[in-house]
Structure formats: structure tokens, C-alpha cells
Amino acid sequence: MTYNFDPDRWYEDERGMLDARYRAEEISEQEYKDAISELDRRYDEMLDRLDGTYQVPK
């Protein structure tokens, strides 16, 4: 099985949704900044987990 997850594309998609919500005034500037910070944190954690190769447990 091939795992074709693209973390950069995921980040761009999530960021795009936040940008759209902010432009549509669905969220405040502070909520937008907080959401971007949380998104960045989740992205960094994801990259740490994806770093390396998958190993089948013994």
C-alpha cells in the first residue's frame, strides 16, 4: 500500500479555509491568529510523526 499524504497540501488547504472564514468575517482577527497558531502547531507535530519510515511492529 502506498501512503500519498501531502502535509504541505493539507496545510495549504486548512490555511485557505481559515483565510476564507476571516475574509468573510466569520471569525475575528484574534480568532484567526489563534487558529493559525494552532494550525502551525499541528503541522509541526505532524511533520515530526511523519519523519522516518513505517515499521511493522514485531
mmJSON file of the N, C-alpha and C atoms, coordinates in Angstrom:
{"data_MODEL":{"atom_site":{
"group_PDB":["ATOM","ATOM","ATOM","ATOM","ATOM","ATOM","ATOM","ATOM","ATOM","ATOM","ATOM","ATOM","ATOM","ATOM","ATOM","ATOM","ATOM","ATOM","ATOM","ATOM","ATOM","ATOM","ATOM","ATOM","ATOM","ATOM","ATOM","ATOM","ATOM","ATOM","ATOM","ATOM","ATOM","ATOM","ATOM","ATOM","ATOM","ATOM","ATOM","ATOM","ATOM","ATOM","ATOM","ATOM","ATOM","ATOM","ATOM","ATOM","ATOM","ATOM","ATOM","ATOM","ATOM","ATOM","ATOM","ATOM","ATOM","ATOM","ATOM","ATOM","ATOM","ATOM","ATOM","ATOM","ATOM","ATOM","ATOM","ATOM","ATOM","ATOM","ATOM","ATOM","ATOM","ATOM","ATOM","ATOM","ATOM","ATOM","ATOM","ATOM","ATOM","ATOM","ATOM","ATOM","ATOM","ATOM","ATOM","ATOM","ATOM","ATOM","ATOM","ATOM","ATOM","ATOM","ATOM","ATOM","ATOM","ATOM","ATOM","ATOM","ATOM","ATOM","ATOM","ATOM","ATOM","ATOM","ATOM","ATOM","ATOM","ATOM","ATOM","ATOM","ATOM","ATOM","ATOM","ATOM","ATOM","ATOM","ATOM","ATOM","ATOM","ATOM","ATOM","ATOM","ATOM","ATOM","ATOM","ATOM","ATOM","ATOM","ATOM","ATOM","ATOM","ATOM","ATOM","ATOM","ATOM","ATOM","ATOM","ATOM","ATOM","ATOM","ATOM","ATOM","ATOM","ATOM","ATOM","ATOM","ATOM","ATOM","ATOM","ATOM","ATOM","ATOM","ATOM","ATOM","ATOM","ATOM","ATOM","ATOM","ATOM","ATOM","ATOM","ATOM","ATOM","ATOM","ATOM","ATOM","ATOM","ATOM","ATOM","ATOM","ATOM","ATOM"],
"id":[1,2,3,4,5,6,7,8,9,10,11,12,13,14,15,16,17,18,19,20,21,22,23,24,25,26,27,28,29,30,31,32,33,34,35,36,37,38,39,40,41,42,43,44,45,46,47,48,49,50,51,52,53,54,55,56,57,58,59,60,61,62,63,64,65,66,67,68,69,70,71,72,73,74,75,76,77,78,79,80,81,82,83,84,85,86,87,88,89,90,91,92,93,94,95,96,97,98,99,100,101,102,103,104,105,106,107,108,109,110,111,112,113,114,115,116,117,118,119,120,121,122,123,124,125,126,127,128,129,130,131,132,133,134,135,136,137,138,139,140,141,142,143,144,145,146,147,148,149,150,151,152,153,154,155,156,157,158,159,160,161,162,163,164,165,166,167,168,169,170,171,172,173,174],
"type_symbol":["N","C","C","N","C","C","N","C","C","N","C","C","N","C","C","N","C","C","N","C","C","N","C","C","N","C","C","N","C","C","N","C","C","N","C","C","N","C","C","N","C","C","N","C","C","N","C","C","N","C","C","N","C","C","N","C","C","N","C","C","N","C","C","N","C","C","N","C","C","N","C","C","N","C","C","N","C","C","N","C","C","N","C","C","N","C","C","N","C","C","N","C","C","N","C","C","N","C","C","N","C","C","N","C","C","N","C","C","N","C","C","N","C","C","N","C","C","N","C","C","N","C","C","N","C","C","N","C","C","N","C","C","N","C","C","N","C","C","N","C","C","N","C","C","N","C","C","N","C","C","N","C","C","N","C","C","N","C","C","N","C","C","N","C","C","N","C","C","N","C","C","N","C","C"],
"label_atom_id":["N","CA","C","N","CA","C","N","CA","C","N","CA","C","N","CA","C","N","CA","C","N","CA","C","N","CA","C","N","CA","C","N","CA","C","N","CA","C","N","CA","C","N","CA","C","N","CA","C","N","CA","C","N","CA","C","N","CA","C","N","CA","C","N","CA","C","N","CA","C","N","CA","C","N","CA","C","N","CA","C","N","CA","C","N","CA","C","N","CA","C","N","CA","C","N","CA","C","N","CA","C","N","CA","C","N","CA","C","N","CA","C","N","CA","C","N","CA","C","N","CA","C","N","CA","C","N","CA","C","N","CA","C","N","CA","C","N","CA","C","N","CA","C","N","CA","C","N","CA","C","N","CA","C","N","CA","C","N","CA","C","N","CA","C","N","CA","C","N","CA","C","N","CA","C","N","CA","C","N","CA","C","N","CA","C","N","CA","C","N","CA","C","N","CA","C","N","CA","C","N","CA","C"],
"label_alt_id":[null,null,null,null,null,null,null,null,null,null,null,null,null,null,null,null,null,null,null,null,null,null,null,null,null,null,null,null,null,null,null,null,null,null,null,null,null,null,null,null,null,null,null,null,null,null,null,null,null,null,null,null,null,null,null,null,null,null,null,null,null,null,null,null,null,null,null,null,null,null,null,null,null,null,null,null,null,null,null,null,null,null,null,null,null,null,null,null,null,null,null,null,null,null,null,null,null,null,null,null,null,null,null,null,null,null,null,null,null,null,null,null,null,null,null,null,null,null,null,null,null,null,null,null,null,null,null,null,null,null,null,null,null,null,null,null,null,null,null,null,null,null,null,null,null,null,null,null,null,null,null,null,null,null,null,null,null,null,null,null,null,null,null,null,null,null,null,null,null,null,null,null,null,null],
"label_comp_id":["MET","MET","MET","THR","THR","THR","TYR","TYR","TYR","ASN","ASN","ASN","PHE","PHE","PHE","ASP","ASP","ASP","PRO","PRO","PRO","ASP","ASP","ASP","ARG","ARG","ARG","TRP","TRP","TRP","TYR","TYR","TYR","GLU","GLU","GLU","ASP","ASP","ASP","GLU","GLU","GLU","ARG","ARG","ARG","GLY","GLY","GLY","MET","MET","MET","LEU","LEU","LEU","ASP","ASP","ASP","ALA","ALA","ALA","ARG","ARG","ARG","TYR","TYR","TYR","ARG","ARG","ARG","ALA","ALA","ALA","GLU","GLU","GLU","GLU","GLU","GLU","ILE","ILE","ILE","SER","SER","SER","GLU","GLU","GLU","GLN","GLN","GLN","GLU","GLU","GLU","TYR","TYR","TYR","LYS","LYS","LYS","ASP","ASP","ASP","ALA","ALA","ALA","ILE","ILE","ILE","SER","SER","SER","GLU","GLU","GLU","LEU","LEU","LEU","ASP","ASP","ASP","ARG","ARG","ARG","ARG","ARG","ARG","TYR","TYR","TYR","ASP","ASP","ASP","GLU","GLU","GLU","MET","MET","MET","LEU","LEU","LEU","ASP","ASP","ASP","ARG","ARG","ARG","LEU","LEU","LEU","ASP","ASP","ASP","GLY","GLY","GLY","THR","THR","THR","TYR","TYR","TYR","GLN","GLN","GLN","VAL","VAL","VAL","PRO","PRO","PRO","LYS","LYS","LYS"],
"label_asym_id":["A","A","A","A","A","A","A","A","A","A","A","A","A","A","A","A","A","A","A","A","A","A","A","A","A","A","A","A","A","A","A","A","A","A","A","A","A","A","A","A","A","A","A","A","A","A","A","A","A","A","A","A","A","A","A","A","A","A","A","A","A","A","A","A","A","A","A","A","A","A","A","A","A","A","A","A","A","A","A","A","A","A","A","A","A","A","A","A","A","A","A","A","A","A","A","A","A","A","A","A","A","A","A","A","A","A","A","A","A","A","A","A","A","A","A","A","A","A","A","A","A","A","A","A","A","A","A","A","A","A","A","A","A","A","A","A","A","A","A","A","A","A","A","A","A","A","A","A","A","A","A","A","A","A","A","A","A","A","A","A","A","A","A","A","A","A","A","A","A","A","A","A","A","A"],
"label_entity_id":["1","1","1","1","1","1","1","1","1","1","1","1","1","1","1","1","1","1","1","1","1","1","1","1","1","1","1","1","1","1","1","1","1","1","1","1","1","1","1","1","1","1","1","1","1","1","1","1","1","1","1","1","1","1","1","1","1","1","1","1","1","1","1","1","1","1","1","1","1","1","1","1","1","1","1","1","1","1","1","1","1","1","1","1","1","1","1","1","1","1","1","1","1","1","1","1","1","1","1","1","1","1","1","1","1","1","1","1","1","1","1","1","1","1","1","1","1","1","1","1","1","1","1","1","1","1","1","1","1","1","1","1","1","1","1","1","1","1","1","1","1","1","1","1","1","1","1","1","1","1","1","1","1","1","1","1","1","1","1","1","1","1","1","1","1","1","1","1","1","1","1","1","1","1"],
"label_seq_id":[1,1,1,2,2,2,3,3,3,4,4,4,5,5,5,6,6,6,7,7,7,8,8,8,9,9,9,10,10,10,11,11,11,12,12,12,13,13,13,14,14,14,15,15,15,16,16,16,17,17,17,18,18,18,19,19,19,20,20,20,21,21,21,22,22,22,23,23,23,24,24,24,25,25,25,26,26,26,27,27,27,28,28,28,29,29,29,30,30,30,31,31,31,32,32,32,33,33,33,34,34,34,35,35,35,36,36,36,37,37,37,38,38,38,39,39,39,40,40,40,41,41,41,42,42,42,43,43,43,44,44,44,45,45,45,46,46,46,47,47,47,48,48,48,49,49,49,50,50,50,51,51,51,52,52,52,53,53,53,54,54,54,55,55,55,56,56,56,57,57,57,58,58,58],
"pdbx_PDB_ins_code":[null,null,null,null,null,null,null,null,null,null,null,null,null,null,null,null,null,null,null,null,null,null,null,null,null,null,null,null,null,null,null,null,null,null,null,null,null,null,null,null,null,null,null,null,null,null,null,null,null,null,null,null,null,null,null,null,null,null,null,null,null,null,null,null,null,null,null,null,null,null,null,null,null,null,null,null,null,null,null,null,null,null,null,null,null,null,null,null,null,null,null,null,null,null,null,null,null,null,null,null,null,null,null,null,null,null,null,null,null,null,null,null,null,null,null,null,null,null,null,null,null,null,null,null,null,null,null,null,null,null,null,null,null,null,null,null,null,null,null,null,null,null,null,null,null,null,null,null,null,null,null,null,null,null,null,null,null,null,null,null,null,null,null,null,null,null,null,null,null,null,null,null,null,null],
"Cartn_x":[0.845,0.0,0.893,0.507,1.246,0.513,1.246,0.676,1.041,0.066,0.334,-0.154,-0.036,-0.457,0.567,0.099,0.969,0.715,1.601,1.363,1.343,2.115,2.123,0.788,0.24,-1.079,-2.153,-2.083,-3.022,-2.967,-1.742,-1.583,-2.181,-1.878,-2.406,-3.931,-4.528,-5.995,-6.59,-6.017,-6.514,-6.343,-5.197,-4.921,-5.886,-6.144,-7.075,-8.473,-8.916,-10.235,-10.276,-9.21,-9.158,-9.139,-8.36,-8.301,-9.687,-10.396,-11.733,-12.702,-12.644,-13.529,-13.226,-11.954,-11.57,-12.049,-11.835,-12.283,-13.794,-14.509,-15.978,-16.473,-15.539,-15.837,-16.613,-16.351,-16.949,-16.177,-14.899,-14.066,-13.344,-13.05,-12.36,-10.868,-10.193,-8.758,-8.033,-8.442,-7.794,-8.072,-9.301,-9.625,-8.818,-8.643,-7.845,-6.394,-5.816,-4.419,-4.255,-5.211,-5.156,-5.262,-6.15,-6.332,-5.084,-4.425,-3.187,-2.101,-2.009,-1.017,-1.268,-2.528,-2.884,-2.593,-2.893,-2.616,-1.115,-0.323,1.135,1.638,1.087,1.484,1.148,-0.072,-0.498,0.37,0.703,1.538,2.926,3.522,4.848,4.82,3.788,3.659,3.498,2.722,2.504,3.814,4.601,5.879,6.798,6.78,7.605,7.185,5.871,5.377,5.659,5.645,5.838,7.307,8.191,9.614,10.093,10.517,11.009,10.151,10.479,9.756,8.872,7.842,6.935,7.59,7.455,7.999,6.897,6.81,5.824,6.266,5.377,5.753,6.091,7.007,7.395,6.36],
"Cartn_y":[-1.171,0.0,1.237,2.224,3.476,4.538,5.292,6.354,7.681,8.332,9.536,10.805,10.88,12.073,13.181,14.364,15.513,16.535,16.609,17.53,18.992,19.343,20.728,21.102,20.186,20.44,20.526,19.636,19.687,21.057,21.538,22.833,23.949,23.941,24.964,24.954,23.762,23.649,24.196,23.804,24.268,25.78,26.265,27.707,28.475,27.929,28.564,28.679,27.641,27.701,28.768,28.857,29.891,31.284,31.448,32.74,33.142,32.189,32.469,32.846,32.146,32.465,33.854,34.21,35.532,36.62,36.414,37.396,37.561,36.473,36.513,37.042,37.416,37.948,36.962,35.671,34.635,34.478,34.884,34.826,36.163,36.508,37.774,37.646,38.77,38.764,37.915,38.045,37.256,35.762,35.413,34.002,33.47,34.298,33.914,33.667,34.594,34.432,33.193,32.977,31.785,30.507,30.517,29.331,29.057,30.101,29.92,29.348,29.842,29.307,27.832,27.478,26.07,25.217,25.749,25.03,24.798,25.816,25.671,24.608,24.608,23.607,22.203,22.024,20.71,20.265,21.2,20.89,20.425,21.149,20.766,19.39,19.118,17.804,16.711,17.01,16.037,15.714,16.739,16.502,15.653,15.886,15.072,13.606,13.35,11.973,11.323,12.123,11.565,11.395,11.926,11.836,10.406,9.755,8.389,7.432,6.188,5.173,4.367,3.82,2.988,1.649,1.178,-0.113,-0.977,-2.204,-3.127,-3.569,-3.471,-3.903,-5.398,-5.807,-7.217,-8.022],
"Cartn_z":[0.0,0.0,0.0,-0.768,-0.836,-0.046,0.713,1.523,0.863,0.252,-0.529,0.157,1.449,2.164,1.957,1.606,1.387,2.491,3.486,4.596,4.166,3.164,2.698,2.056,1.299,0.697,1.782,2.766,3.88,4.549,4.818,5.466,4.6,3.319,2.413,2.394,2.363,2.362,3.656,4.782,6.079,6.212,5.794,5.866,4.96,3.783,2.863,3.45,4.159,4.787,5.884,6.667,7.702,7.084,6.016,5.335,4.82,4.236,3.698,4.815,5.928,7.059,7.617,7.648,8.144,7.179,5.89,4.897,4.905,5.189,5.243,6.594,7.447,8.775,9.649,9.439,10.282,11.587,11.562,12.765,12.912,14.149,14.43,14.104,14.139,13.888,14.933,16.192,17.247,17.068,16.726,16.478,15.304,14.282,13.114,13.523,14.275,14.711,15.585,16.485,17.343,16.519,15.526,14.679,13.85,13.357,12.592,13.493,14.716,15.662,15.938,16.131,16.371,15.14,13.969,12.722,12.574,12.843,12.758,13.731,14.955,15.95,15.474,14.95,14.457,13.274,12.399,11.234,11.691,12.622,13.122,13.776,14.576,15.201,14.151,13.122,12.055,11.352,11.055,10.385,11.245,12.542,13.435,13.382,13.332,13.277,11.925,10.863,9.526,9.166,9.978,9.707,9.937,8.884,9.0,8.186,8.29,7.538,8.472,7.9,8.677,8.965,10.196,10.561,11.145,10.71,11.228,12.607,13.598,14.94,14.963,15.818,15.91,16.611],
"occupancy":[1.0,1.0,1.0,1.0,1.0,1.0,1.0,1.0,1.0,1.0,1.0,1.0,1.0,1.0,1.0,1.0,1.0,1.0,1.0,1.0,1.0,1.0,1.0,1.0,1.0,1.0,1.0,1.0,1.0,1.0,1.0,1.0,1.0,1.0,1.0,1.0,1.0,1.0,1.0,1.0,1.0,1.0,1.0,1.0,1.0,1.0,1.0,1.0,1.0,1.0,1.0,1.0,1.0,1.0,1.0,1.0,1.0,1.0,1.0,1.0,1.0,1.0,1.0,1.0,1.0,1.0,1.0,1.0,1.0,1.0,1.0,1.0,1.0,1.0,1.0,1.0,1.0,1.0,1.0,1.0,1.0,1.0,1.0,1.0,1.0,1.0,1.0,1.0,1.0,1.0,1.0,1.0,1.0,1.0,1.0,1.0,1.0,1.0,1.0,1.0,1.0,1.0,1.0,1.0,1.0,1.0,1.0,1.0,1.0,1.0,1.0,1.0,1.0,1.0,1.0,1.0,1.0,1.0,1.0,1.0,1.0,1.0,1.0,1.0,1.0,1.0,1.0,1.0,1.0,1.0,1.0,1.0,1.0,1.0,1.0,1.0,1.0,1.0,1.0,1.0,1.0,1.0,1.0,1.0,1.0,1.0,1.0,1.0,1.0,1.0,1.0,1.0,1.0,1.0,1.0,1.0,1.0,1.0,1.0,1.0,1.0,1.0,1.0,1.0,1.0,1.0,1.0,1.0,1.0,1.0,1.0,1.0,1.0,1.0],
"B_iso_or_equiv":[0.0,0.0,0.0,0.0,0.0,0.0,0.0,0.0,0.0,0.0,0.0,0.0,0.0,0.0,0.0,0.0,0.0,0.0,0.0,0.0,0.0,0.0,0.0,0.0,0.0,0.0,0.0,0.0,0.0,0.0,0.0,0.0,0.0,0.0,0.0,0.0,0.0,0.0,0.0,0.0,0.0,0.0,0.0,0.0,0.0,0.0,0.0,0.0,0.0,0.0,0.0,0.0,0.0,0.0,0.0,0.0,0.0,0.0,0.0,0.0,0.0,0.0,0.0,0.0,0.0,0.0,0.0,0.0,0.0,0.0,0.0,0.0,0.0,0.0,0.0,0.0,0.0,0.0,0.0,0.0,0.0,0.0,0.0,0.0,0.0,0.0,0.0,0.0,0.0,0.0,0.0,0.0,0.0,0.0,0.0,0.0,0.0,0.0,0.0,0.0,0.0,0.0,0.0,0.0,0.0,0.0,0.0,0.0,0.0,0.0,0.0,0.0,0.0,0.0,0.0,0.0,0.0,0.0,0.0,0.0,0.0,0.0,0.0,0.0,0.0,0.0,0.0,0.0,0.0,0.0,0.0,0.0,0.0,0.0,0.0,0.0,0.0,0.0,0.0,0.0,0.0,0.0,0.0,0.0,0.0,0.0,0.0,0.0,0.0,0.0,0.0,0.0,0.0,0.0,0.0,0.0,0.0,0.0,0.0,0.0,0.0,0.0,0.0,0.0,0.0,0.0,0.0,0.0,0.0,0.0,0.0,0.0,0.0,0.0],
"pdbx_formal_charge":[null,null,null,null,null,null,null,null,null,null,null,null,null,null,null,null,null,null,null,null,null,null,null,null,null,null,null,null,null,null,null,null,null,null,null,null,null,null,null,null,null,null,null,null,null,null,null,null,null,null,null,null,null,null,null,null,null,null,null,null,null,null,null,null,null,null,null,null,null,null,null,null,null,null,null,null,null,null,null,null,null,null,null,null,null,null,null,null,null,null,null,null,null,null,null,null,null,null,null,null,null,null,null,null,null,null,null,null,null,null,null,null,null,null,null,null,null,null,null,null,null,null,null,null,null,null,null,null,null,null,null,null,null,null,null,null,null,null,null,null,null,null,null,null,null,null,null,null,null,null,null,null,null,null,null,null,null,null,null,null,null,null,null,null,null,null,null,null,null,null,null,null,null,null],
"auth_seq_id":[1,1,1,2,2,2,3,3,3,4,4,4,5,5,5,6,6,6,7,7,7,8,8,8,9,9,9,10,10,10,11,11,11,12,12,12,13,13,13,14,14,14,15,15,15,16,16,16,17,17,17,18,18,18,19,19,19,20,20,20,21,21,21,22,22,22,23,23,23,24,24,24,25,25,25,26,26,26,27,27,27,28,28,28,29,29,29,30,30,30,31,31,31,32,32,32,33,33,33,34,34,34,35,35,35,36,36,36,37,37,37,38,38,38,39,39,39,40,40,40,41,41,41,42,42,42,43,43,43,44,44,44,45,45,45,46,46,46,47,47,47,48,48,48,49,49,49,50,50,50,51,51,51,52,52,52,53,53,53,54,54,54,55,55,55,56,56,56,57,57,57,58,58,58],
"auth_comp_id":["MET","MET","MET","THR","THR","THR","TYR","TYR","TYR","ASN","ASN","ASN","PHE","PHE","PHE","ASP","ASP","ASP","PRO","PRO","PRO","ASP","ASP","ASP","ARG","ARG","ARG","TRP","TRP","TRP","TYR","TYR","TYR","GLU","GLU","GLU","ASP","ASP","ASP","GLU","GLU","GLU","ARG","ARG","ARG","GLY","GLY","GLY","MET","MET","MET","LEU","LEU","LEU","ASP","ASP","ASP","ALA","ALA","ALA","ARG","ARG","ARG","TYR","TYR","TYR","ARG","ARG","ARG","ALA","ALA","ALA","GLU","GLU","GLU","GLU","GLU","GLU","ILE","ILE","ILE","SER","SER","SER","GLU","GLU","GLU","GLN","GLN","GLN","GLU","GLU","GLU","TYR","TYR","TYR","LYS","LYS","LYS","ASP","ASP","ASP","ALA","ALA","ALA","ILE","ILE","ILE","SER","SER","SER","GLU","GLU","GLU","LEU","LEU","LEU","ASP","ASP","ASP","ARG","ARG","ARG","ARG","ARG","ARG","TYR","TYR","TYR","ASP","ASP","ASP","GLU","GLU","GLU","MET","MET","MET","LEU","LEU","LEU","ASP","ASP","ASP","ARG","ARG","ARG","LEU","LEU","LEU","ASP","ASP","ASP","GLY","GLY","GLY","THR","THR","THR","TYR","TYR","TYR","GLN","GLN","GLN","VAL","VAL","VAL","PRO","PRO","PRO","LYS","LYS","LYS"],
"auth_asym_id":["A","A","A","A","A","A","A","A","A","A","A","A","A","A","A","A","A","A","A","A","A","A","A","A","A","A","A","A","A","A","A","A","A","A","A","A","A","A","A","A","A","A","A","A","A","A","A","A","A","A","A","A","A","A","A","A","A","A","A","A","A","A","A","A","A","A","A","A","A","A","A","A","A","A","A","A","A","A","A","A","A","A","A","A","A","A","A","A","A","A","A","A","A","A","A","A","A","A","A","A","A","A","A","A","A","A","A","A","A","A","A","A","A","A","A","A","A","A","A","A","A","A","A","A","A","A","A","A","A","A","A","A","A","A","A","A","A","A","A","A","A","A","A","A","A","A","A","A","A","A","A","A","A","A","A","A","A","A","A","A","A","A","A","A","A","A","A","A","A","A","A","A","A","A"],
"auth_atom_id":["N","CA","C","N","CA","C","N","CA","C","N","CA","C","N","CA","C","N","CA","C","N","CA","C","N","CA","C","N","CA","C","N","CA","C","N","CA","C","N","CA","C","N","CA","C","N","CA","C","N","CA","C","N","CA","C","N","CA","C","N","CA","C","N","CA","C","N","CA","C","N","CA","C","N","CA","C","N","CA","C","N","CA","C","N","CA","C","N","CA","C","N","CA","C","N","CA","C","N","CA","C","N","CA","C","N","CA","C","N","CA","C","N","CA","C","N","CA","C","N","CA","C","N","CA","C","N","CA","C","N","CA","C","N","CA","C","N","CA","C","N","CA","C","N","CA","C","N","CA","C","N","CA","C","N","CA","C","N","CA","C","N","CA","C","N","CA","C","N","CA","C","N","CA","C","N","CA","C","N","CA","C","N","CA","C","N","CA","C","N","CA","C","N","CA","C","N","CA","C","N","CA","C"],
"pdbx_PDB_model_num":[1,1,1,1,1,1,1,1,1,1,1,1,1,1,1,1,1,1,1,1,1,1,1,1,1,1,1,1,1,1,1,1,1,1,1,1,1,1,1,1,1,1,1,1,1,1,1,1,1,1,1,1,1,1,1,1,1,1,1,1,1,1,1,1,1,1,1,1,1,1,1,1,1,1,1,1,1,1,1,1,1,1,1,1,1,1,1,1,1,1,1,1,1,1,1,1,1,1,1,1,1,1,1,1,1,1,1,1,1,1,1,1,1,1,1,1,1,1,1,1,1,1,1,1,1,1,1,1,1,1,1,1,1,1,1,1,1,1,1,1,1,1,1,1,1,1,1,1,1,1,1,1,1,1,1,1,1,1,1,1,1,1,1,1,1,1,1,1,1,1,1,1,1,1]
}}}
